[in-house]
Amino acid sequence: MKYLFFYNTELGRIGIAEENSFITNIYFSPENMPEEAIIYETTLIKEARKQLAEYLESRRKYFDLPLAPKGTEFQLRVWNELKNIPYGRTLSYKEVAKNIGNHKACRAVGMANNKNPIPIFIPCHRVIGSNGKLVGYGGGLHIKLRLLELEKAL
């Protein structure tokens, strides 16, 4: 059973989804909500919201939540690598590709970043272009910029 609950945050309305006692998705828009989801605030979703609020208030640098993103083997490798990028730091797509052992996979890393189902908790906002420019973010570049400013990574 997939549960979902939306919260108003300084970033806008954010939905947090749980399935089988794991956080599976973050939604920046109710329009993207899966039809099968039950609107219900579980204990885990409450905890995820609490940790998100602490992060947005600059009181938390690390998340301690059970995450279960669904994706290909390559996407999972990329998303696991993103969790290794420290708070307040950024890497380029090229650096992430190198870190997962495939230095030519910059575009594929970008596509995996774009498909990240649990942004913020899996910090895809910490990946920027080699030239230092912000490129793409599922919630919009204004949110990516806000998160990087929050972490003082820019």
Accessible surface in RSA format (square Angstrom, percent):
REM  Atomic radii and reference values for relative SASA: ProtOr
REM  Chains: A
REM  Algorithm: Lee & Richards
REM  Probe-radius: 1.40
REM  Slices: 20
REM RES _ NUM      All-atoms   Total-Side   Main-Chain    Non-polar    All polar
REM                ABS   REL    ABS   REL    ABS   REL    ABS   REL    ABS   REL
RES MET A   1   134.40  69.6  92.41  61.2  41.98 100.0  93.99  79.9  40.40  53.5
RES LYS A   2    24.25  11.8  20.56  12.6   3.69   8.8   4.02   3.6  20.23  21.6
RES TYR A   3    60.66  28.3  60.66  34.5   0.00   0.0  26.64  20.0  34.02  41.9
RES LEU A   4     0.00   0.0   0.00   0.0   0.00   0.0   0.00   0.0   0.00   0.0
RES PHE A   5    61.18  30.6  61.18  37.9   0.00   0.0  61.18  37.1   0.00   0.0
RES PHE A   6    21.03  10.5  10.14   6.3  10.89  28.3  10.14   6.1  10.89  31.2
RES TYR A   7    21.19   9.9  17.29   9.8   3.90  10.2  21.19  15.9   0.00   0.0
RES ASN A   8   113.89  78.5  93.84  90.7  20.05  48.3  32.66  78.6  81.24  78.5
RES THR A   9    31.43  22.4   7.65   7.8  23.79  56.7  18.95  25.4  12.49  18.9
RES GLU A  10   104.08  59.8  56.23  42.5  47.85 113.9  43.67  84.5  60.41  49.3
RES LEU A  11    20.44  11.4   2.79   2.0  17.65  44.4   8.09   5.7  12.35  33.2
RES GLY A  12    34.54  42.6   0.00   N/A  34.54  42.6  33.19  91.1   1.35   3.0
RES ARG A  13   111.19  46.7 101.05  51.5  10.14  24.1  36.47  49.8  74.72  45.3
RES ILE A  14     0.91   0.5   0.91   0.7   0.00   0.0   0.91   0.7   0.00   0.0
RES GLY A  15     0.00   0.0   0.00   N/A   0.00   0.0   0.00   0.0   0.00   0.0
RES ILE A  16     0.07   0.0   0.07   0.0   0.00   0.0   0.07   0.0   0.00   0.0
RES ALA A  17     0.00   0.0   0.00   0.0   0.00   0.0   0.00   0.0   0.00   0.0
RES GLU A  18    16.87   9.7  16.87  12.8   0.00   0.0   0.25   0.5  16.61  13.6
RES GLU A  19    36.98  21.2  34.82  26.3   2.16   5.1   2.24   4.3  34.75  28.4
RES ASN A  20   112.98  77.9  89.92  86.9  23.06  55.5  34.89  84.0  78.09  75.5
RES SER A  21    76.20  64.4  69.44  92.7   6.76  15.6  32.39  69.0  43.80  61.4
RES PHE A  22    86.32  43.2  86.32  53.5   0.00   0.0  86.32  52.3   0.00   0.0
RES ILE A  23     0.00   0.0   0.00   0.0   0.00   0.0   0.00   0.0   0.00   0.0
RES THR A  24     5.80   4.1   4.42   4.5   1.38   3.3   4.42   5.9   1.38   2.1
RES ASN A  25    24.60  17.0  24.60  23.8   0.00   0.0   0.00   0.0  24.60  23.8
RES ILE A  26    11.06   6.3   0.35   0.3  10.71  25.8   0.35   0.3  10.71  29.1
RES TYR A  27    25.97  12.1  24.19  13.8   1.78   4.6  19.34  14.5   6.63   8.2
RES PHE A  28    41.03  20.5  20.92  13.0  20.11  52.3  20.92  12.7  20.11  57.6
RES SER A  29    26.62  22.5  25.96  34.6   0.66   1.5  23.35  49.7   3.27   4.6
RES PRO A  30    59.26  43.2  50.77  46.3   8.50  30.9  50.94  42.1   8.32  51.7
RES GLU A  31   149.21  85.7 112.97  85.5  36.24  86.3  69.90 135.2  79.31  64.8
RES ASN A  32    97.59  67.3  77.66  75.0  19.93  48.0  19.96  48.0  77.63  75.0
RES MET A  33    68.04  35.2  52.52  34.8  15.53  37.0  47.77  40.6  20.28  26.9
RES PRO A  34    25.81  18.8  15.20  13.9  10.60  38.5  25.81  21.3   0.00   0.0
RES GLU A  35   174.77 100.3 143.23 108.4  31.54  75.1  61.04 118.1 113.73  92.9
RES GLU A  36   122.82  70.5  98.13  74.2  24.69  58.8  67.72 131.0  55.10  45.0
RES ALA A  37    12.27  11.3   0.00   0.0  12.27  27.9   0.00   0.0  12.27  32.5
RES ILE A  38    74.30  42.3  70.73  52.7   3.57   8.6  74.30  53.5   0.00   0.0
RES ILE A  39    94.81  54.0  70.80  52.7  24.01  57.9  70.80  51.0  24.01  65.2
RES TYR A  40   125.67  58.7 122.99  70.0   2.68   7.0  78.49  59.0  47.18  58.2
RES GLU A  41    53.47  30.7  43.11  32.6  10.36  24.7   7.09  13.7  46.37  37.9
RES THR A  42    16.27  11.6  13.74  13.9   2.54   6.0  16.27  21.9   0.00   0.0
RES THR A  43   117.36  83.5 111.60 113.1   5.76  13.7  74.91 100.6  42.44  64.2
RES LEU A  44    30.32  16.9  25.00  17.9   5.32  13.4  28.07  19.7   2.25   6.1
RES ILE A  45     0.00   0.0   0.00   0.0   0.00   0.0   0.00   0.0   0.00   0.0
RES LYS A  46   109.20  53.3 105.49  64.7   3.71   8.8  49.08  44.2  60.12  64.0
RES GLU A  47    58.71  33.7  56.38  42.7   2.33   5.6  27.71  53.6  31.01  25.3
RES ALA A  48     0.00   0.0   0.00   0.0   0.00   0.0   0.00   0.0   0.00   0.0
RES ARG A  49    82.07  34.5  81.82  41.7   0.25   0.6  18.49  25.3  63.59  38.5
RES LYS A  50   100.73  49.1  97.74  60.0   2.98   7.1  78.90  71.0  21.83  23.3
RES GLN A  51     5.36   3.0   5.36   3.9   0.00   0.0   0.00   0.0   5.36   4.1
RES LEU A  52     1.63   0.9   1.63   1.2   0.00   0.0   1.63   1.1   0.00   0.0
RES ALA A  53    20.43  18.8  16.07  24.8   4.36   9.9  20.18  28.4   0.26   0.7
RES GLU A  54    23.32  13.4  23.32  17.6   0.00   0.0   4.90   9.5  18.42  15.0
RES TYR A  55     0.61   0.3   0.61   0.3   0.00   0.0   0.61   0.5   0.00   0.0
RES LEU A  56    12.85   7.2   8.16   5.8   4.69  11.8   8.16   5.7   4.69  12.6
RES GLU A  57   100.39  57.6  76.40  57.8  23.99  57.1  42.17  81.6  58.22  47.5
RES SER A  58    66.13  55.9  40.22  53.7  25.91  59.7  30.58  65.1  35.55  49.8
RES ARG A  59   163.50  68.6 125.54  64.0  37.96  90.4  67.50  92.2  96.00  58.2
RES ARG A  60    53.94  22.6  48.02  24.5   5.92  14.1  11.26  15.4  42.68  25.9
RES LYS A  61   114.14  55.7 105.20  64.5   8.94  21.3  50.61  45.6  63.53  67.7
RES TYR A  62   155.73  72.7 151.39  86.1   4.34  11.3 115.05  86.5  40.69  50.2
RES PHE A  63    44.51  22.3  14.09   8.7  30.42  79.2  14.23   8.6  30.28  86.7
RES ASP A  64   118.07  82.7 105.35 104.9  12.72  30.1  25.70  60.5  92.37  92.1
RES LEU A  65    22.00  12.3   0.90   0.6  21.10  53.0   3.54   2.5  18.46  49.7
RES PRO A  66    56.05  40.8  44.68  40.7  11.37  41.3  55.43  45.8   0.62   3.8
RES LEU A  67    35.99  20.0  12.26   8.8  23.72  59.6  12.26   8.6  23.72  63.8
RES ALA A  68    32.09  29.5  27.31  42.1   4.77  10.9  32.04  45.1   0.05   0.1
RES PRO A  69    24.88  18.1  14.37  13.1  10.51  38.2  14.37  11.9  10.51  65.3
RES LYS A  70   142.69  69.6 122.00  74.9  20.69  49.3  99.95  90.0  42.74  45.5
RES GLY A  71    36.49  45.0   0.00   N/A  36.49  45.0  13.76  37.8  22.73  50.9
RES THR A  72    81.77  58.2  72.79  73.8   8.98  21.4  78.43 105.3   3.34   5.1
RES GLU A  73   138.18  79.3 127.25  96.3  10.93  26.0  50.74  98.1  87.44  71.4
RES PHE A  74    50.78  25.4  48.24  29.9   2.54   6.6  48.48  29.4   2.30   6.6
RES GLN A  75    33.32  18.6  33.32  24.4   0.00   0.0   4.88  10.4  28.43  21.6
RES LEU A  76    64.19  35.7  63.74  45.6   0.45   1.1  63.82  44.8   0.38   1.0
RES ARG A  77   100.26  42.1  94.81  48.3   5.45  13.0  49.18  67.2  51.08  31.0
RES VAL A  78     0.00   0.0   0.00   0.0   0.00   0.0   0.00   0.0   0.00   0.0
RES TRP A  79     2.72   1.1   2.72   1.3   0.00   0.0   2.72   1.5   0.00   0.0
RES ASN A  80    80.46  55.5  77.17  74.6   3.30   7.9  23.34  56.2  57.13  55.2
RES GLU A  81    29.58  17.0  27.98  21.2   1.60   3.8   1.90   3.7  27.68  22.6
RES LEU A  82     0.00   0.0   0.00   0.0   0.00   0.0   0.00   0.0   0.00   0.0
RES LYS A  83    92.48  45.1  66.30  40.7  26.18  62.3  35.83  32.3  56.65  60.3
RES ASN A  84   101.58  70.1  78.01  75.4  23.58  56.8  24.00  57.8  77.58  75.0
RES ILE A  85     3.23   1.8   0.43   0.3   2.80   6.7   1.56   1.1   1.67   4.5
RES PRO A  86    62.86  45.8  56.16  51.2   6.70  24.3  62.86  51.9   0.00   0.0
RES TYR A  87    38.01  17.7  22.15  12.6  15.87  41.3  16.87  12.7  21.14  26.1
RES GLY A  88    23.94  29.5   0.00   N/A  23.94  29.5   7.88  21.6  16.06  36.0
RES ARG A  89   131.42  55.2 128.76  65.6   2.66   6.3  42.34  57.9  89.09  54.0
RES THR A  90    32.41  23.1  18.20  18.5  14.21  33.9   0.15   0.2  32.26  48.8
RES LEU A  91    28.66  16.0  27.21  19.5   1.45   3.6  28.66  20.1   0.00   0.0
RES SER A  92    12.96  11.0  11.63  15.5   1.33   3.1   8.19  17.4   4.77   6.7
RES TYR A  93    32.31  15.1  32.15  18.3   0.16   0.4  23.85  17.9   8.47  10.4
RES LYS A  94   122.86  59.9 122.12  74.9   0.74   1.8  64.91  58.4  57.95  61.7
RES GLU A  95    78.14  44.9  77.19  58.4   0.95   2.3  28.45  55.0  49.70  40.6
RES VAL A  96     0.00   0.0   0.00   0.0   0.00   0.0   0.00   0.0   0.00   0.0
RES ALA A  97     0.00   0.0   0.00   0.0   0.00   0.0   0.00   0.0   0.00   0.0
RES LYS A  98   145.99  71.2 134.69  82.6  11.31  26.9  77.88  70.1  68.11  72.6
RES ASN A  99    77.87  53.7  45.11  43.6  32.76  78.9  12.48  30.0  65.39  63.2
RES ILE A 100    24.43  13.9   4.90   3.7  19.53  47.1  13.47   9.7  10.96  29.7
RES GLY A 101    70.00  86.3   0.00   N/A  70.00  86.3  35.91  98.5  34.10  76.4
RES ASN A 102    64.45  44.4  61.08  59.0   3.37   8.1   9.45  22.7  55.00  53.2
RES HIS A 103   113.34  61.9 107.86  75.0   5.48  14.0  74.67  77.0  38.67  45.0
RES LYS A 104   172.66  84.2 141.21  86.6  31.45  74.9  90.53  81.5  82.12  87.5
RES ALA A 105    10.69   9.8   4.23   6.5   6.46  14.7  10.69  15.1   0.00   0.0
RES CYS A 106    40.62  30.7  38.53  43.0   2.09   4.9  22.65  57.4  17.97  19.4
RES ARG A 107   214.03  89.9 204.41 104.2   9.62  22.9  83.55 114.2 130.48  79.1
RES ALA A 108    43.27  39.8  34.30  52.9   8.97  20.4  39.69  55.9   3.58   9.5
RES VAL A 109     0.00   0.0   0.00   0.0   0.00   0.0   0.00   0.0   0.00   0.0
RES GLY A 110    22.08  27.2   0.00   N/A  22.08  27.2  16.46  45.2   5.62  12.6
RES MET A 111   115.67  59.9 115.32  76.3   0.35   0.8  82.68  70.3  33.00  43.7
RES ALA A 112     1.99   1.8   0.46   0.7   1.53   3.5   1.12   1.6   0.87   2.3
RES ASN A 113    13.58   9.4   8.31   8.0   5.27  12.7   3.68   8.9   9.90   9.6
RES ASN A 114    90.88  62.7  66.18  64.0  24.70  59.5  16.43  39.5  74.45  72.0
RES LYS A 115   115.55  56.4 100.39  61.6  15.16  36.1  52.92  47.6  62.63  66.7
RES ASN A 116    12.69   8.7   0.54   0.5  12.15  29.3   0.54   1.3  12.15  11.7
RES PRO A 117    23.30  17.0  14.19  12.9   9.12  33.1  22.89  18.9   0.42   2.6
RES ILE A 118     0.00   0.0   0.00   0.0   0.00   0.0   0.00   0.0   0.00   0.0
RES PRO A 119    10.64   7.8  10.64   9.7   0.00   0.0  10.64   8.8   0.00   0.0
RES ILE A 120     1.00   0.6   0.13   0.1   0.87   2.1   0.13   0.1   0.87   2.4
RES PHE A 121     7.45   3.7   0.15   0.1   7.30  19.0   0.15   0.1   7.30  20.9
RES ILE A 122     0.16   0.1   0.16   0.1   0.00   0.0   0.16   0.1   0.00   0.0
RES PRO A 123     5.94   4.3   5.94   5.4   0.00   0.0   5.94   4.9   0.00   0.0
RES CYS A 124     7.11   5.4   6.69   7.5   0.42   1.0   0.68   1.7   6.42   6.9
RES HIS A 125     0.76   0.4   0.76   0.5   0.00   0.0   0.76   0.8   0.00   0.0
RES ARG A 126    13.45   5.6  13.45   6.9   0.00   0.0   0.00   0.0  13.45   8.2
RES VAL A 127     0.00   0.0   0.00   0.0   0.00   0.0   0.00   0.0   0.00   0.0
RES ILE A 128    19.69  11.2  19.69  14.7   0.00   0.0  19.69  14.2   0.00   0.0
RES GLY A 129    10.72  13.2   0.00   N/A  10.72  13.2   9.02  24.7   1.71   3.8
RES SER A 130    93.92  79.4  53.62  71.6  40.30  92.8  44.71  95.2  49.20  68.9
RES ASN A 131   111.81  77.1  72.37  69.9  39.44  95.0  47.49 114.3  64.32  62.2
RES GLY A 132    40.09  49.4   0.00   N/A  40.09  49.4  24.57  67.4  15.53  34.8
RES LYS A 133   135.89  66.3 130.68  80.2   5.21  12.4  79.64  71.7  56.25  59.9
RES LEU A 134    40.39  22.5  24.77  17.7  15.63  39.3  24.77  17.4  15.63  42.1
RES VAL A 135    67.13  44.2  63.26  57.3   3.88   9.3  66.13  57.5   1.00   2.7
RES GLY A 136    47.73  58.9   0.00   N/A  47.73  58.9  37.41 102.7  10.32  23.1
RES TYR A 137    25.07  11.7   3.62   2.1  21.45  55.8  10.23   7.7  14.85  18.3
RES GLY A 138    69.48  85.7   0.00   N/A  69.48  85.7  32.89  90.3  36.58  81.9
RES GLY A 139    12.07  14.9   0.00   N/A  12.07  14.9   3.35   9.2   8.72  19.5
RES GLY A 140    24.00  29.6   0.00   N/A  24.00  29.6  23.27  63.9   0.73   1.6
RES LEU A 141    83.22  46.3  76.38  54.6   6.84  17.2  76.63  53.8   6.60  17.8
RES HIS A 142   128.72  70.4 115.23  80.1  13.49  34.5  92.56  95.4  36.16  42.1
RES ILE A 143     7.67   4.4   7.31   5.4   0.36   0.9   7.67   5.5   0.00   0.0
RES LYS A 144     0.62   0.3   0.62   0.4   0.00   0.0   0.00   0.0   0.62   0.7
RES LEU A 145    68.74  38.3  68.74  49.2   0.00   0.0  68.74  48.3   0.00   0.0
RES ARG A 146    82.40  34.6  81.55  41.6   0.85   2.0  36.76  50.2  45.64  27.7
RES LEU A 147     0.03   0.0   0.03   0.0   0.00   0.0   0.03   0.0   0.00   0.0
RES LEU A 148     0.00   0.0   0.00   0.0   0.00   0.0   0.00   0.0   0.00   0.0
RES GLU A 149    87.54  50.3  76.11  57.6  11.43  27.2  28.51  55.1  59.03  48.2
RES LEU A 150    13.80   7.7   6.47   4.6   7.33  18.4  10.18   7.1   3.62   9.7
RES GLU A 151     6.75   3.9   0.00   0.0   6.75  16.1   0.13   0.3   6.62   5.4
RES LYS A 152   167.72  81.8 143.95  88.3  23.77  56.6 106.87  96.2  60.86  64.8
RES ALA A 153    22.74  20.9   0.15   0.2  22.59  51.4   3.73   5.3  19.01  50.4
RES LEU A 154   109.45  61.0  44.56  31.9  64.88 163.1  77.09  54.1  32.36  87.1
END  Absolute sums over single chains surface
CHAIN  1 A     8246.3       6512.4       1733.9       4394.0       3852.3
END  Absolute sums over all chains
TOTAL          8246.3       6512.4       1733.9       4394.0       3852.3
